[in-house]
């Protein structure tokens, strides 16, 4: 019984040493991971750059549809849905960016 606990203690200490050693020595990310991180960051920045003018165009189109509907109820409803949907989509994109940057700051 005493021999088993001695081996168990040695194995536990080995794993603790291995975990500490691997976190100190292998702290750098592989080249593929760095490339993927940069790619996703550039995709994220492009989405944010494109979403602002796209939301502005969608809101403007919806407002003009409502303005120039000339009493057509279907065009008024379509314009309202377009404005509401584009604003919700833009808010969703900004919220995702906020969440991702919060996670990034917690990890780094």
Buried (B, 14 or more C-beta within 10 A) or exposed (E): EEEEEEEEEEEEEEEEEEEEEEEEEEEEEEEEEEEEEEEEEEEBEEEEEEBEEBBEEBBEBBBEBBEEBEEEEEBBEBBBEBBEBBBEBBEEBBEEBEEEEEEEEEEE
